[in-house]
Amino acid sequence: MVLFKKAKPMKSNVVIIGGGAIGLCSAYYLNKAGASVTVIDKGEFGHGSSLHNAGYVCPSHFIPLASPGTISQGLKWMLSPVSPFYVKPRLERDFISWVWNFKKSCTDENVRRAMPLLRDLGNASLDLYEEFAAMKAFDFEWTPKGLLILYRTERGRHDCEEEAGLAKEIGINARLLDRPSLQRLEPNVEMRAEGGLYFPDDCHMTPAKFVEGLAKHLEAGGVRLLKNTEVSGFKIEGKRVVGVATSAGDLSADEFVLAGGSWSPNIVKKLGIRLLVQAGKGYSVTIPRKENKPAIPLIFAEARVAVTPMGDTIRFAGTMEIAGLDLSITRRRVDAILNSIPNYIGGFEKSDFAGAEPWAGLRPVSPDGVPYIGRFSSYSNLIAATGHAMIGISLAPITGKLVSEIATNAKPSFDLSLTSPDRFS
Ligand SMILES: Cc1cc2nc3c(=O)[nH]c(=O)nc-3n(C[C@H](O)[C@H](O)[C@H](O)COP(=O)(O)OP(=O)(O)OC[C@H]3O[C@@H](n4cnc5c(N)ncnc54)[C@H](O)[C@@H]3O)c2cc1C
């Protein structure tokens, strides 16, 4: 449990650009701090990447995406049209720069540096989710059941053992399990995997219920939500942003928060800022299922597929396609997610998925696997809150809390030198 310092009450106006999980959680804590808050979204609130993802709140994801082995594994995967990872080569300066910095970050040093911060942010965020759940203002099916990684190959076993070792080193609760122990832990489904790694302290929830419930709660609490309103430019005075131009007119404020997810680089380009974020497209397929499903969320290690029981449904999610701001669905990669299921668990037939519509979302991916949280040095009143890649739902509450601390000029609860939005400039 982290004890947060009390910030001074904030009297200023804040405009948040982007109303996904990150923007909405920022609005929640800024509103609590006394600010007058407006959130602007070009679509519906929470309908970006935050809508139908896997819903893991996972301090277990303490290893950054940019780690040794990612490049060699990624190159192998690139050769397969049904692999869980794909990078579409492009001759764009920002893309090339992102790839260069991603490659540079795939080191042990990056992992060692990022791990304690990701652990601390993950744990603190989980505590804040517990507070949301205890508040009972809206139900988001908060479920503390842990997370179970399943492997079926020697390589998968090796990776899980290595991860278990790192987890032990940094104090994350994790247990390696053989097949009989897996089956005892999860008696509702036939376990076909060879073994697994269990993180008992992770939780999960239904992300659409969280973002939609939070948006309503914020509106009832006096936060102004402008949907279907696109931020298209800025008004500047010296080193300060004084207003945003939107499709519904201009808006001025004292502080601005950039929470535009994968669209963030395009938004701040107009300010002359180059922010390295690539969209990492992923898919999910959700089917109704009340019983005969796992109670604990699963990850299929080799297939990189996430399985989440959500209320009366079950969701299968996966793939990472770095292919620009493109939400089109590549059917063969969705099929690859579904085809992996019988390799790990029994009880699911192809016909169960007939008619199920796949969903696509764009994860905002930074090159080093660490989010951007902090003020930009080029503007004194512009705060970055983006780049959370695969852990944006997990880290949304703590990001919002940190944004409110930064905006109130309180000392942030964590050392944020690694999350500086200027670190690749
Ligand atoms: C398949 C899949 C599974 C995932 N599973 C998990 C998981 O289990 N756990 C986890 O922690 N994370 C998971 N993620 C990642 C997570 O979904 C993201 O990290 C998170 O949703 C990012 O939130 P965000 O608010 O930054 O972005 P978004 O939710 O994308 O929100 C950005 C918002 O900005 C708005 N916007 C953009 N441009 C403008 C503009 N010019 N003006 C106004 N508004 C604008 C958009 O409309 C959008 O609503 C998953 C992602 C995918 C795709």
The ligand as an ORCA input file, in Angstrom:
! r2SCAN-3c Opt
* xyz 0 1
  C      -6.084     -6.551    -27.691
  C      -5.622     -5.675    -26.556
  C      -5.556     -6.197    -25.272
  C      -5.084     -5.425    -24.224
  N      -5.110     -5.920    -22.950
  C      -4.721     -5.145    -21.912
  C      -4.783     -5.627    -20.579
  O      -5.218     -6.746    -20.325
  N      -4.334     -4.838    -19.567
  C      -3.829     -3.587    -19.819
  O      -3.398     -2.923    -18.878
  N      -3.796     -3.076    -21.064
  C      -4.230     -3.824    -22.112
  N      -4.195     -3.318    -23.387
  C      -3.627     -1.990    -23.598
  C      -4.618     -0.899    -23.210
  O      -5.828     -1.139    -23.888
  C      -4.047      0.471    -23.569
  O      -2.753      0.628    -23.050
  C      -4.915      1.582    -22.970
  O      -6.263      1.389    -23.318
  C      -4.455      2.949    -23.455
  O      -5.344      3.898    -22.950
  P      -5.322      5.387    -23.481
  O      -6.341      6.141    -22.707
  O      -3.907      5.877    -23.499
  O      -5.703      5.258    -25.034
  P      -7.129      5.088    -25.728
  O      -8.049      4.261    -24.936
  O      -6.873      4.684    -27.129
  O      -7.697      6.564    -25.683
  C      -7.183      7.617    -26.458
  C      -8.355      8.525    -26.784
  O      -7.858      9.713    -27.404
  C      -8.842     10.129    -28.316
  N      -8.230     11.052    -29.290
  C      -7.259     10.774    -30.172
  N      -6.943     11.863    -30.912
  C      -7.740     12.858    -30.467
  C      -7.904     14.242    -30.838
  N      -7.170     14.826    -31.793
  N      -8.819     14.971    -30.173
  C      -9.575     14.407    -29.183
  N      -9.469     13.117    -28.811
  C      -8.560     12.355    -29.426
  C      -9.319      8.826    -28.945
  O     -10.591      8.959    -29.555
  C      -9.318      7.862    -27.766
  O     -10.595      7.747    -27.152
  C      -4.663     -4.071    -24.462
  C      -4.786     -3.543    -25.747
  C      -5.258     -4.322    -26.790
  C      -5.381     -3.705    -28.159
*
